[in-house]
C-alpha cells in the first residue's frame, strides 16, 4: 500500500513563520541578530524570520563550485 504524506509546510512563507517560532524559543536574547538568506528558495523563508525578529536581512551568495565542500 502507499502511505499518504502530508507536507510539513504549505509554502516557504509558512516554513519561515514556523522556523521563526522555533528560533524564538531557542534565542531568548535577540540582540545583534542578522538573518542571511540563500538565493533560490531561502529568501522567502529568511524574510519571515527577519520580520519576526525585526532583524536585518542580507543575501549569502555561494559559488556553485564551493557547495558541498568543507
C-alpha positions in Angstrom: 0.0 0.0 0.0 1.0 3.6 -0.5 1.4 5.9 2.5 -0.1 9.3 2.3 2.3 12.0 3.3 1.3 15.4 4.3 3.5 18.4 3.8 5.1 20.0 6.9 4.7 23.4 5.4 2.1 24.9 3.0 4.8 27.1 1.3 8.1 28.8 2.0 6.4 31.6 3.9 4.7 29.1 6.2 8.1 27.5 6.7 9.7 30.8 7.6 6.9 31.6 10.1 7.3 28.2 11.8 11.1 28.5 11.8 10.8 31.9 13.5 8.6 30.5 16.2 11.1 27.7 16.8 14.0 30.0 16.9 12.3 32.4 19.3 12.2 29.6 21.8 15.9 28.9 21.3 17.1 32.5 21.3 15.7 34.3 24.3 18.1 37.2 23.8 17.6 38.6 20.3 20.2 41.4 20.2 22.6 41.5 17.3 20.8 39.1 15.0 21.3 39.2 11.3 19.4 36.9 9.0 21.2 35.5 6.0 19.3 34.1 3.1 20.5 31.7 0.4 19.1 32.6 -3.0 16.7 30.3 -4.9 14.3 29.3 -2.2 15.8 30.6 1.0 14.8 34.2 0.6 11.1 33.8 1.4 11.9 31.8 4.4 14.5 34.2 5.6 12.2 37.2 5.1 9.7 35.8 7.5 12.4 35.1 10.1 13.9 38.6 9.7 10.5 40.2 10.0 9.6 38.2 13.2 12.9 39.2 14.8 12.9 42.7 13.4 16.4 41.9 12.2 18.3 43.0 9.1 18.3 40.6 6.1 21.0 40.0 3.7 21.8 37.5 0.9 24.6 35.0 1.2 25.9 34.2 -2.2 27.6 30.9 -2.6 29.5 29.8 -5.7 28.3 26.5 -7.2 31.9 25.3 -7.2 32.1 25.6 -3.4 28.8 24.0 -2.5 29.2 20.7 -0.6 32.9 21.3 0.2 34.2 21.9 3.7 
